[in-house]
Amino acid sequence: AVVSTQSTGTTNGVTLSRHLPALLSAGLDNVNISLDSLVPAKFSFISRRPVGTLSKVLRGIDDTVVSGLKSIKLNVVVMKGFNDDEICDFVDFVRDRPISVRLLEFMPFSGNAWESPKFLPFDLQKRVIEERFGPLTRLIDCSSSTSMNYSLPGHTGTVGFISSMSRNFCGGCNRLRLTHDGMLKVCLFGKDEVSLRDILRDSNLPEEKRTEMLHAVIAGAVKKKKFSHGGVESIKEQMKRPMILIGG
């Protein structure tokens, strides 16, 4: 059987223009770019970077558009009272760009000051868009998609909603995350982690045994993957890592 693989990078876009040629040469197929505001002052506040940095990110996004990448996704965490007034601006941003702008519900992570008043569920986000642009048309998503994707009139790009909090998709999620310190997470919200680092670093293990142990540990972790998370309060209690230490 022929196995098809693609390479996807996740970035804040700050140095994307500079590194894009090398990434393309290395075989990059897709890119996910995190951007929570199109307003320079708000971007500077949320990213803790100089105001002028936003222009670098926007240039990087446009460079990816002309680069021939298969897929470009723009991830926006929607926070009520901070950037919910920019929802339609992001939709306008992909009017003439072949980009999927994905609106993520604000999720509680360690250190991100999550509060329920800042939470705006996807159905209200969708209503804001439809009041401005008209009805959205649901696209056919793959069974493991974490995003509900839509097209809209007069737009080259599309809009997706990642409703992790109000309408979870745990039952179809096939994501695994390997942290920078070698821990495997089968759920973004779960506190459970298993170490792959210790097996990989054990110099006394024969290679065949190492492979066997890795397969067993990964399979065991995946089998414990839950059909649904326990809701907001459960997530708030379980989160032990900030998102920056988990990885996109």
N, C-alpha and C positions, 0 to 999 in steps of 0.2 A: 504494500500500500504506500502511496505517496503522501507524506505529511506536509501540509502547507503551513509555513510559519511566517509571521510578520513581526517586525521590530517596531515598538511604540515607545516614544519618549514622553516624559512628563516634565514640564518646565514652568518657571514663572515668567519666562520670556525675556528677562533682562539682557542676557548676553546671547540670545538666540540668533540674531543676525550674524554675529561674529563666528559662531560655531556651526551654523547650518551647513556650509559647504562640506566640512569634515564629517558631519553626521550623515549627510546624504551619501558621501563616498563610502561610509561604513555600512550603508544599507538601511538607513532609517526609512520606514514606510509611512508611519503615522505619528502625529504629535498631539498631545493634550496640553493646553496652555491654561494656567490659572490666572484669572483676572477678575477682581471683585468690584472695580469701579473704573469708569471712563472719565471721571473728574480728577484732575491732577492733585488737588488738595486732599481729597478722600483717599485716592490711591496712595499718596505719600503716608497718610496716617495709618492705613491698614497694613501696608507693606514695610513701614519703617524705613523708607528710602527717600532720597531727595525728590522733590516735585518733578524735576526734569526727567526722571527715570521712566515715567509713563510713555513718553515719546519713543523711547528705545523699545519698549514692549510692543507698541503699536507698529513700529517699523518691522520688528521681528515677525509679527503676525502677517503683515503684508508680504514679507519675503517668503513665508511658507506657502502663501497662496500661489505665487508664481513659480514655486520650486517643483511642482508636480507631485507632491505628496498625495498618497491615496486618501488620507483622512485627516482633517484638522478639526479638533474639538476645543471649544472655549468654555471652560468651567467657571461658573459664577455662583458663589455662595450668597444667597439672598438673605439679607438681614433687615427686618422691619425697623424703620427709623434711621437706617444708615444708607442702604443702596436700593431699597425697593422702589424708589422714585426713578431709578435708572433702568428698570426692566424693559421698557419700550425702547430705550436708547440702545440697549444691547441687541434687541431684535432689529432695529434699524441698521445696526453695525453689520449684520450679515445679509442685508438686502441685496448687495451686489458682490458678496463674497461667498465662495463655496465652503462655508464653515457651519458646523453644528454648534450653536450656542446652547449650553446645557445649564439650566437653572437648578441649583442644588438647595434643598431645604437646609437651613442652619442646624447643625448637629452638635450635641454636647461632647466636647473633648476636654481633657485636662488642660486648664489654663486659658481657654478661649472665651471665658466670661459668658457662657451660654445662659440665657434667661428666656422664659416662655414669652414675655412681651416682644422679644426680638424675632420670634418664630412666625413665618408666613407660609402656610401650607400651599402645596402646589396648585390646588384648585383655585385659590385666590390669585395666585400668580397668573394662571391661565386666563382667568376672567379679565384681569388687567390688560392682557395682550389682545384678547378678542374684542374688548370694548374699543380698542384703538385700530386694530388691523382687520377685524372680521373673524369669522369662524376658522379654526384650525382644522386641518385634515390629518387624521391619525395615519402614521406610516406603519408598515409591517416590520416588527422588530424580531430579532432572533430570540429564541427561548431563554437565553441566559443574559439578555440585555438588562442593564440596571437603569436604563433611561426609557421613558415613554416619549417617542419622537413624533414630531408633527411638521408638516409643511404649511406654508401660509401664502396667500395671494401676493404675487409680485416680488417674491423673495427667492434668490438663488440659494441662500442658506436655509437651514432648518432650525427648529427649536425643540429641545428635549427637556424633560422634567425628571429629576432624580428625587423621588419622594421617600427617602429613607425613613422619615419619621411618621408621616401621616398615612402612607400606604406602602408598607415594606414589601420587598421583593426577595426575601431571604430564600424562599423555596426554589427559586430558579437561579440563584447566584452561584457562580462557579469560581469566584475570585479567591485567590490565595495571596498573602502578602509575606514577603521575607524582609524583616527589618534590618537596619544597618548593623545590628549586633548579632545577627544570625538566628533570630527567633522567627518561627513560622506562626502566622496568625491566619485562621480560617474565617474569622469574622472581624470586620473593622471595629465593631462595637464591643466585642467580647474581651474579657480580661485574660482568657486562657491563651497560653503560648507554649510552643514546644521548641526545644533547642536542636537545631541542625548543626550549629557551630561546634558543639562538643564532639559530635561524631566525625565531622570533617577534620577536626584538629587532632584527633587521636592517632598519633603516629604508629601505635602498636597494632592497629587494625589492618588486616590484609584488605586489598582493594575490593575483592569480591564480597567480603563480610561487611565492609563499609557501605557498599551499594545496597546490600540486602537490608541493613539496618535503616538506611535512609528511606528506602521504599516502605518499610514497616512503620516507621514513625510518621511519615507523611500520610500513608493510608489510614492509620489509626486516628490522626487528627481530623482528616476529612470525614471519616465516619461519624465523628461527634459534632459535625456541623449542624446547627439547629435549623428547623423549618421556618422559625420566626423569632425575632428578638422580643424581649419582654416589655417593650414600650419605653417611653421617655424616662420615667423614674428609674427603671432597671438599668438603662444605659448610663444615666448620670452616676449611679452607684458603682458601675463596673469599670468605667474609664480610668485607666492608670497611666496612660501615655498621652502626651499632646500629639496632634497629628503630624507635626514636624519630625517626630521620632518614630512614626509608623511608616510614612512614605506614601506617595500618591498611588 
